[in-house]
Amino acid sequence: MSRADARDFEVAIVGTGFSGLAVGHYLKQAGIESFVLLEKAAEVGGTWRENTYPGAACDVMSHLYSFSFAPNPRWSRVYSPQPEILAYLKRVAADEGLLPHCRFHAEVRGADFDEASGRWTVRLADGSTVRARSLMLGNGGLHLPATPELPGRERFEGPAFHSACWDHGVDLRGKRVGVIGTGASAIQIVPSIAAQVAQLHVFQRSPAWVVPRLDRAYTPLEQAIFARLPLARRAQRAAIYWRNELTSLAFVRGARFAKLAERMGVEHLRASVPDPALRSRLTPSYRLGCKRVLVSNDYFRAFLRPNVELVSEGIAELTARGVRTVDGRERDLDVLVCCTGFRTNAYLSKLEVRGAGGRELNETWHGAPETFLGLTVSGFPNLCLLMGPNTGLGSSSMVFMIEAQARYAVQCVRALRERALVSLDVRAEVQRAYDEEIQRKLRDTIWASGCTSWYQAPDGRIVALWPGLTLEYWARTRRLDLDDYVQRR
């Protein structure tokens, strides 16, 4: 029987993306082997397993978008494509000895905390359960596609799918294709399919800030140097890290830095699009960074092709044949692709998580999540969130943040074990003070400069992003302070 076949564990981890694998690594490093990684799919990979659309790639440089404990000297490019990142995660899972801890085809539906025993009972889709002292939710914020509620969407007769659920059985060659949305996936998909389709209509609600993608292939010599000289590889990672930290200043330290970045975005657009009318429609009206900043060298140039149209009129409805915009014009389509992002503020909505006293997490939050360090929630003992609220980034690498969170979560597990505690529950007043501090800091950032984005809850509170440097978050999560928690023996 493999480790994953048991029913009782010290730790249960939901998901096998970067978050789940990081927690698994640090548990093993701490000498804790009683844990299970619960994965709904047949293999590890998380977001990078699910998103297989044309052109899928990372917008953080490869040597930083990887684990500090599992460097990869053989990255092929400065920015890694999706297949390479997925292969990396599979290799890490194997090399770190995490596969025996994985239970695949194990979709989590919910979890209930028992106050007497201090244990979580995790409910799976097949009706089975798993019990664990600690529960780690590493299911991430980019796994529930946001499908637009458009009138008549059931009438469209052609294939229609979300970018995160790409239908590889649909041949786009010679087809009339509509792409709804101009966010992070669209700017990769549009230039990737423009040359093969007969006609491409890109429906834009609001233009995005796009900056150049300084991408290139690593030479065999560079790869050999990274492999043989660890110091060179670490220097490369450090250079990328500190460059990103400086970039973060544009978002969290005021308008002066943002204006410098905006000039770069304006020049990139001007150099890419010579037509002033088209350039005007691609120019954002909000401050750079208020919404996600995108990186691409070929997105703007795709609109110079005669078969690509930018549609900036709003969508009125879907018809059997295509899309009708508010000006009354109907565009005939064979295929419709929704590049409309994810339900980031409802990423736990499919899970029913009941903590102390039977309170349910989604009901407790009411769409406006409040946590301590984005990791723990008062009233939900022995629970840690990975990539939780207010830990996202406007720049830099989420993998750095994930490692900080995983180390903190493992400290919680060790405290339960070493102090013979039944439970750890963050104090309500500590959580409240932390949330007030975070929201106060967010008011002075570029993300609060007036636009509407997926960074926000329905009430306008910014709930997705960390209002500081990643170094600050690392410092705050470096050591668990048990005074922040109610300890029950």
C-alpha positions in Angstrom: 0.0 0.0 0.0 1.4 3.4 -1.0 1.5 6.3 1.5 -1.4 7.9 -0.3 -3.7 4.9 0.2 -4.0 5.5 3.9 -7.0 7.2 5.5 -5.4 9.2 8.3 -2.5 11.7 7.9 -0.8 14.4 9.7 -1.3 16.7 6.8 -3.7 16.7 3.8 -2.8 19.0 0.9 -5.3 19.9 -1.8 -3.7 20.3 -5.3 -0.4 19.4 -6.9 0.6 22.7 -8.6 3.5 24.8 -7.3 1.8 25.3 -3.9 1.1 21.6 -3.2 4.5 20.5 -4.3 6.2 23.2 -2.2 4.4 22.1 0.9 5.3 18.5 0.2 8.9 19.4 -0.1 9.2 21.4 3.1 7.3 18.7 5.0 9.8 16.1 3.9 12.6 18.5 4.7 11.1 18.7 8.3 11.1 14.9 8.6 7.3 14.7 8.3 6.2 11.9 6.0 2.6 11.5 7.0 0.9 13.6 4.3 -1.2 13.2 1.2 -1.5 15.3 -1.9 -5.1 15.2 -3.1 -5.3 15.8 -6.9 -8.5 15.9 -9.0 -6.6 15.1 -12.2 -4.4 12.2 -13.3 -1.1 14.0 -12.9 0.5 16.9 -11.2 0.8 20.4 -12.6 -2.1 22.6 -11.4 -2.6 25.7 -13.6 0.2 24.6 -16.0 -1.6 21.3 -16.6 -5.0 22.9 -17.2 -4.0 25.8 -19.5 -2.9 24.3 -22.8 -4.1 27.0 -25.2 -1.9 28.1 -28.2 1.0 30.3 -27.1 0.6 29.5 -23.3 3.7 30.7 -21.5 4.8 32.4 -18.3 5.2 36.1 -18.0 7.8 35.8 -15.2 11.4 34.9 -16.2 12.2 31.2 -16.0 15.0 31.3 -13.5 12.8 33.0 -10.9 9.6 31.2 -11.8 11.0 28.0 -10.3 11.7 26.6 -6.9 14.7 27.7 -5.0 15.3 24.1 -3.9 14.9 22.7 -7.5 16.8 25.0 -9.9 16.7 24.1 -13.6 19.8 25.1 -15.5 18.3 23.9 -18.8 15.4 26.3 -19.3 15.2 26.8 -23.0 14.1 30.4 -23.0 14.1 33.5 -20.7 10.3 33.1 -20.5 9.3 29.4 -20.3 6.4 28.0 -22.5 3.7 25.9 -20.8 4.9 22.4 -21.8 8.3 23.1 -20.3 6.9 24.3 -17.0 4.6 21.3 -16.8 7.5 19.0 -17.5 9.5 20.8 -14.7 6.7 20.3 -12.2 6.5 16.6 -13.1 10.2 16.3 -12.7 10.2 18.0 -9.3 7.4 15.7 -8.0 9.5 12.7 -9.0 12.9 13.9 -7.8 11.5 15.1 -4.5 9.8 11.8 -3.8 6.4 13.3 -3.8 4.6 11.0 -6.2 4.1 8.2 -3.5 2.2 10.8 -1.5 -0.1 11.7 -4.4 -3.7 10.4 -4.6 -4.9 11.2 -8.1 -8.5 11.3 -9.3 -9.3 12.6 -5.8 -11.4 15.7 -6.2 -12.1 17.4 -2.9 -15.6 18.6 -2.3 -15.3 19.9 1.3 -13.8 19.5 4.7 -15.1 19.6 8.3 -13.2 20.4 11.4 -13.8 18.4 14.6 -13.0 20.5 17.6 -12.7 17.6 20.1 -10.0 15.8 18.1 -8.5 18.8 16.3 -8.8 16.9 13.0 -10.1 17.7 9.6 -12.3 15.2 7.7 -11.8 15.9 3.9 -14.7 14.7 1.7 -13.9 13.5 -1.8 -16.1 13.3 -4.9 -16.2 9.5 -4.9 -17.7 9.5 -1.4 -14.6 8.6 0.5 -13.0 10.6 3.2 -9.5 11.5 4.5 -8.7 12.6 8.0 -5.8 14.9 8.8 -4.5 17.0 11.7 -3.7 19.9 9.3 -5.4 20.9 6.0 -3.5 22.9 3.3 -5.6 24.4 0.5 -3.3 24.7 -2.5 -5.9 24.7 -5.2 -5.0 28.2 -6.3 -6.9 31.1 -7.6 -6.7 30.3 -11.4 -8.8 27.2 -11.7 -12.4 28.4 -11.9 -13.0 29.9 -15.4 -15.1 33.0 -15.5 -17.5 32.6 -18.4 -19.3 35.8 -19.4 -23.0 36.0 -18.9 -23.9 37.1 -22.4 -27.5 37.1 -23.8 -28.1 34.3 -26.2 -25.0 32.3 -25.4 -27.0 29.1 -25.7 -27.9 30.0 -29.3 -24.5 30.0 -30.8 -24.2 26.8 -32.9 -20.4 26.6 -33.3 -17.8 25.3 -30.8 -17.4 27.7 -27.9 -14.9 27.2 -25.0 -12.9 29.0 -22.4 -9.2 29.5 -22.9 -8.5 27.4 -19.8 -10.6 24.5 -21.3 -9.1 24.6 -24.8 -10.7 22.1 -27.2 -7.8 20.7 -29.1 -10.3 18.7 -31.2 -11.4 21.9 -33.0 -9.2 22.8 -36.0 -9.0 26.5 -36.3 -7.3 26.5 -39.8 -9.4 28.5 -42.2 -12.1 29.3 -39.7 -13.7 32.5 -38.6 -12.8 32.9 -34.9 -14.0 35.3 -32.3 -11.9 35.9 -29.1 -13.7 37.6 -26.2 -11.3 39.4 -23.9 -7.9 41.0 -24.1 -6.2 39.8 -21.0 -3.2 37.7 -20.2 -4.4 34.6 -22.2 -5.7 36.6 -25.1 -2.4 38.4 -25.8 -0.8 34.9 -26.2 -3.6 33.3 -28.1 -4.2 36.1 -30.6 -0.8 36.2 -32.2 -0.5 32.4 -32.0 -3.5 31.7 -34.1 -3.7 34.8 -36.3 -1.8 33.3 -39.2 -3.8 30.1 -39.5 -7.4 31.4 -39.2 -9.4 32.9 -42.1 -10.7 35.8 -39.9 -10.1 36.7 -36.3 -12.3 39.2 -34.4 -11.0 40.3 -31.0 -13.7 41.7 -28.8 -12.1 44.2 -26.4 -14.0 45.7 -23.4 -11.0 47.8 -22.3 -7.4 48.0 -23.7 -4.5 46.7 -21.6 -1.1 48.1 -20.8 1.4 45.9 -22.7 5.2 46.2 -22.3 7.9 44.5 -24.3 8.7 40.9 -23.6 12.5 40.6 -23.4 12.4 37.0 -24.5 15.0 34.9 -26.3 16.4 31.4 -26.3 19.2 30.5 -23.9 22.3 29.3 -25.8 23.8 25.9 -25.2 26.8 27.7 -23.7 24.6 29.6 -21.2 22.8 26.4 -20.2 26.2 24.7 -19.7 27.4 27.5 -17.5 24.2 27.4 -15.4 24.6 23.7 -15.0 28.3 23.6 -14.1 28.5 26.9 -12.2 25.7 27.1 -9.6 27.0 30.6 -8.6 26.2 31.9 -12.1 22.7 30.4 -11.9 22.1 32.0 -8.5 23.4 35.3 -9.8 21.0 35.1 -12.7 18.1 34.4 -10.4 19.1 37.2 -8.0 19.4 39.7 -10.8 15.8 38.9 -12.0 14.5 39.0 -8.4 15.9 42.5 -7.6 14.8 43.8 -11.0 11.3 42.7 -10.2 11.4 44.2 -6.7 12.3 47.5 -8.2 9.5 47.2 -10.7 7.1 46.6 -7.8 8.0 50.1 -6.5 6.0 51.4 -9.4 2.9 49.8 -8.0 3.3 50.2 -4.3 5.3 53.4 -3.8 3.5 56.0 -5.8 3.0 57.6 -9.2 6.6 58.7 -10.0 7.8 55.2 -10.7 4.5 54.3 -12.5 5.0 57.2 -15.0 8.4 55.8 -16.0 6.8 52.4 -16.8 3.9 54.1 -18.6 6.3 55.8 -20.9 7.8 52.4 -21.8 4.3 51.1 -22.6 3.3 54.1 -24.7 6.6 53.8 -26.7 6.0 50.0 -27.2 2.5 50.7 -28.6 3.7 53.5 -30.8 6.5 51.4 -32.3 4.2 48.5 -32.9 1.1 50.2 -34.3 1.7 53.0 -36.9 -2.0 53.7 -37.5 -3.1 56.5 -35.0 -6.7 55.5 -35.0 -6.0 51.9 -34.2 -3.4 53.0 -31.7 -5.9 55.2 -29.9 -8.3 52.2 -29.5 -5.5 50.2 -28.0 -4.5 52.9 -25.5 -5.6 52.4 -21.9 -7.4 55.2 -20.1 -6.3 54.1 -16.6 -2.9 54.1 -14.9 -0.4 51.4 -15.7 -0.6 48.6 -13.1 -4.2 49.4 -12.0 -5.0 46.2 -14.0 -2.6 43.4 -14.8 0.3 44.6 -16.9 0.8 42.3 -19.9 4.1 41.4 -21.6 4.2 40.7 -25.3 6.2 41.6 -28.4 3.7 40.4 -31.0 0.2 41.1 -29.7 -0.1 44.6 -31.1 1.5 43.5 -34.4 -1.3 40.9 -34.9 -3.8 43.7 -35.5 -1.7 44.8 -38.5 -2.7 41.7 -40.3 -5.6 42.1 -42.8 -7.5 39.1 -41.3 -7.5 40.4 -37.7 -10.0 43.0 -36.5 -10.1 44.8 -33.1 -13.8 45.2 -32.1 -14.1 47.8 -29.3 -17.9 48.1 -29.5 -19.6 46.2 -26.7 -21.3 42.8 -27.2 -25.1 43.0 -27.3 -25.7 39.3 -27.7 -24.6 36.0 -29.2 -26.6 34.7 -32.1 -26.8 31.3 -33.8 -24.2 32.5 -36.3 -21.9 34.7 -34.2 -21.8 37.9 -32.2 -23.9 41.0 -32.5 -22.4 44.2 -31.0 -24.3 47.2 -29.6 -24.0 49.1 -32.9 -26.2 46.4 -34.5 -23.5 44.7 -36.6 -23.3 40.9 -36.5 -20.1 39.1 -37.2 -20.3 35.5 -38.4 -18.1 33.1 -36.5 -17.3 29.4 -36.7 -15.6 29.2 -33.3 -15.8 31.4 -30.2 -13.1 31.5 -27.5 -13.6 33.2 -24.2 -10.4 34.7 -22.7 -12.3 36.1 -19.8 -10.1 35.0 -16.9 -11.0 33.3 -13.6 -13.3 33.6 -10.7 -10.4 34.6 -8.4 -12.5 36.0 -5.7 -14.6 32.8 -5.5 -11.7 30.3 -5.8 -12.9 28.3 -2.8 -16.6 28.5 -3.8 -16.7 24.8 -4.9 -15.4 23.7 -1.5 -17.6 23.6 1.6 -15.1 24.2 4.4 -16.6 24.1 7.8 -14.5 25.2 10.8 -15.1 25.6 14.5 -18.8 25.7 15.4 -19.7 24.5 11.9 -19.1 27.9 10.3 -18.6 27.8 6.6 -15.6 29.6 5.0 -17.4 31.1 2.0 -20.3 32.3 4.2 -17.9 33.8 6.7 -16.1 35.8 4.0 -19.3 37.0 2.2 -17.2 37.6 -0.9 -14.7 39.8 1.0 -12.1 37.5 2.5 -10.2 38.4 5.6 -7.1 36.4 6.7 -3.9 36.6 8.6 -0.9 36.8 6.2 -3.2 35.3 3.5 -2.5 32.0 5.2 -4.8 31.4 8.2 -8.4 32.3 9.1 -9.8 32.9 12.5 -12.3 30.2 13.4 -10.7 27.6 11.1 -8.0 26.0 13.2 -5.2 23.9 11.6 -6.0 25.3 8.2 -3.6 27.0 5.9 -4.3 28.7 2.6 -1.7 28.8 -0.2 -1.9 31.7 -2.6 -4.6 33.0 -0.4 -6.2 36.5 -0.4 -3.9 39.5 -0.6 -0.8 37.5 -1.5 -0.9 37.9 -5.3 1.6 40.1 -7.1 1.5 42.8 -9.7 5.0 41.8 -10.7 7.6 39.2 -9.7 7.2 35.5 -9.1 4.4 33.9 -7.2 6.7 30.9 -6.7 8.8 33.0 -4.3 5.6 33.9 -2.3 4.5 30.2 -2.4 7.7 29.0 -0.8 7.4 31.6 2.0 3.9 30.4 2.6 4.8 26.8 2.5 7.6 27.3 5.0 5.2 29.1 7.4 2.6 26.4 7.0 5.1 23.7 7.9 6.1 25.7 11.0 2.4 25.4 12.0 2.4 21.7 11.5 5.6 21.4 13.6 4.2 23.5 16.4 1.1 21.2 16.6 3.4 18.2 16.8 6.2 19.4 19.0 3.9 21.2 21.5 1.3 18.4 21.5 -1.4 20.8 20.6 -4.9 19.9 19.5 -5.3 23.1 17.5 -3.9 26.4 16.4 -6.4 29.2 15.6 -5.3 32.7 14.7 -6.7 35.2 17.1 -9.6 37.3 15.7 -8.1 40.6 16.9 -4.7 39.7 15.2 -6.5 38.9 11.9 -8.6 42.1 12.1 -5.6 44.3 12.8 -3.7 42.7 9.9 -6.5 43.1 7.5 -6.9 46.8 8.4 -3.2 47.3 7.9 -3.3 45.7 4.5 -6.3 47.6 3.3 -4.8 50.9 4.6 -1.6 50.2 2.6 -3.5 49.2 -0.5 -5.2 52.6 -0.6 -1.9 54.2 -1.5 -1.1 51.8 -4.4 -1.6 52.1 -8.1 -4.3 49.3 -7.9 -6.5 51.8 -6.1 -6.2 54.5 -8.7 -9.7 54.2 -10.1 -10.1 51.2 -12.4 -12.1 48.1 -12.0 -10.3 44.8 -12.1 -10.3 41.1 -10.9 -8.0 42.2 -8.1 -11.2 43.6 -6.3 -14.1 42.1 -4.4 -17.6 43.1 -5.4 -17.5 45.9 -2.7 -14.3 47.4 -4.3 -11.9 46.1 -1.7 -8.6 44.9 -3.2 -8.4 41.3 -2.0 -6.0 39.7 -4.5 -2.7 41.6 -4.1 0.0 42.0 -1.6 0.7 45.8 -1.0 4.4 45.6 -0.7 7.7 44.0 -1.8 8.0 40.3 -1.8 11.0 40.7 0.6 8.6 42.2 3.1 6.3 39.2 2.9 9.2 36.8 3.3 10.3 38.7 6.4 6.8 38.6 7.9 6.3 34.9 7.3 9.8 33.8 8.2 9.0 32.8 11.8 5.7 31.6 13.3 4.8 33.7 16.3 2.6 31.5 18.5 1.4 34.5 20.4 -0.7 35.3 17.3 -2.6 32.1 17.8 -5.0 30.5 20.4 -3.2 27.3 21.3 -5.4 24.4 22.6 -4.0 21.4 24.3 
